């Protein structure tokens, strides 16, 4: 894998006259022109990518978004749409050559309707995910999308990347939550399909074009989101296991034992956990290691039911305890603890969600957001470890991920004592080895983080010519000027 070559993107400048037209649309509050104010919007969450923009435009309504987009379309000004700017692939970060605008949806954070009997919420794209989770809970409903960045990511960005998270196993990706969308197209037209319909067979299902498109085909401004009944009986457990194969076997048996109520099944490696306990304040090991017990792998699993536990009857925790006791006798589980309170459950989840924060504080590392069939994960983990070590002896395996749906953040830490600069020299060869292996296992090089700019050339390398041609045709049909988040996902002719 060679270093990413910047794509050709439109570079028409925002002139003073255009700036005043933008101001007339969104007002002074809707423009950020100072370099210090702009900086957070052109730097990715990790602090690894930085681009440029002439101005950050923050519209307050769909009509303002449409007017801004039409103005940019008429003057060939490139637009980078942005939600919470928490992505990991640089999809919301402008390229350094970008001379156009960043269009931030943060001011569009209104809840239009909560239809609890109909199990839907209609919301604007700038609503923060955690706010919507709490809103659903207040109405005795569940929005199952759960991410480490949920306190700052926005629902529009979640939709634009088809976000996954910890409960995909049971509820599906973000795509599964969407009943209707409102989208501003690249020419400024508004496509409104805010229908709370579970069945709508009137031609092409256009909403799916925009979900996962990372803002390259249009800007999602509103959505009708499906919600579920709120779980009333939840059991959370932290397990030490001997191998990845044991995890896969345990998951298969968990479905039957829980009557298909497994909502989460997360795998973590000991090396990654040590980083969380070291760098994330307030976290502590639910199963502290001793000289006689040092498991290499751990599982965080949750079973839940929408039916309250009847008084005196067996609930999820009791069923889970019985199941785990049997699994321990058979060697699938080495040790386990079941959360005895909501606070203990939250503490366990804080460990899982702390991996991203810990990774920013630890030494040099590399991670691949990939997926293969769940049954193939044990073989893939072993093969990938050998492939990486063939490139760099001493490299240390440290994956974490949603093993229940086949999605691993397949990570490695540099050999002990190796500098970041030295490790960086090995990354291209390691990436090619791992991505080739993903291809050979029939997997995907991007499971939930998208393509953005980081995997631009990797998608071009691994996607079939038919796939690339089809995507380019769709892009050219909707955005013939290549103004909407140019240089993301696919390269268009300059």
HELIX and SHEET records of a PDB file:
HELIX    1   1 UNK A   16  UNK A   26  1                                  11    
HELIX    2   2 UNK A   28  UNK A   30  5                                   3    
HELIX    3   3 UNK A   35  UNK A   39  1                                   5    
HELIX    4   4 UNK A   62  UNK A   74  1                                  13    
HELIX    5   5 UNK A  129  UNK A  138  1                                  10    
HELIX    6   6 UNK A  155  UNK A  160  1                                   6    
HELIX    7   7 UNK A  168  UNK A  171  1                                   4    
HELIX    8   8 UNK A  174  UNK A  177  5                                   4    
HELIX    9   9 UNK A  207  UNK A  210  1                                   4    
HELIX   10  10 UNK A  244  UNK A  257  1                                  14    
HELIX   11  11 UNK A  270  UNK A  279  1                                  10    
HELIX   12  12 UNK A  316  UNK A  329  1                                  14    
HELIX   13  13 UNK A  342  UNK A  353  1                                  12    
HELIX   14  14 UNK A  355  UNK A  361  1                                   7    
HELIX   15  15 UNK A  374  UNK A  376  5                                   3    
HELIX   16  16 UNK A  377  UNK A  391  1                                  15    
HELIX   17  17 UNK A  403  UNK A  405  5                                   3    
HELIX   18  18 UNK A  420  UNK A  440  1                                  21    
HELIX   19  19 UNK A  456  UNK A  462  1                                   7    
HELIX   20  20 UNK A  465  UNK A  478  1                                  14    
SHEET    1   A 4 UNK A  31  UNK A  32  0                                        
SHEET    2   A 4 UNK A  55  UNK A  57 -1                                        
SHEET    3   A 4 UNK A 101  UNK A 104  1                                        
SHEET    4   A 4 UNK A  79  UNK A  82  1                                        
SHEET    1   B 5 UNK A 111  UNK A 115  0                                        
SHEET    2   B 5 UNK A 120  UNK A 124 -1                                        
SHEET    3   B 5 UNK A 218  UNK A 226 -1                                        
SHEET    4   B 5 UNK A 178  UNK A 185 -1                                        
SHEET    5   B 5 UNK A 190  UNK A 193 -1                                        
SHEET    1   C 2 UNK A 141  UNK A 142  0                                        
SHEET    2   C 2 UNK A 228  UNK A 229 -1                                        
SHEET    1   D 7 UNK A 335  UNK A 338  0                                        
SHEET    2   D 7 UNK A 233  UNK A 241 -1                                        
SHEET    3   D 7 UNK A 297  UNK A 305 -1                                        
SHEET    4   D 7 UNK A 262  UNK A 269 -1                                        
SHEET    5   D 7 UNK A 400  UNK A 402 -1                                        
SHEET    6   D 7 UNK A 407  UNK A 413 -1                                        
SHEET    7   D 7 UNK A 365  UNK A 371 -1                                        
SHEET    1   E 7 UNK A 335  UNK A 338  0                                        
SHEET    2   E 7 UNK A 233  UNK A 241 -1                                        
SHEET    3   E 7 UNK A 297  UNK A 305 -1                                        
SHEET    4   E 7 UNK A 262  UNK A 269 -1                                        
SHEET    5   E 7 UNK A 400  UNK A 402 -1                                        
SHEET    6   E 7 UNK A 407  UNK A 413 -1                                        
SHEET    7   E 7 UNK A 396  UNK A 397 -1                                        
END                                                                             
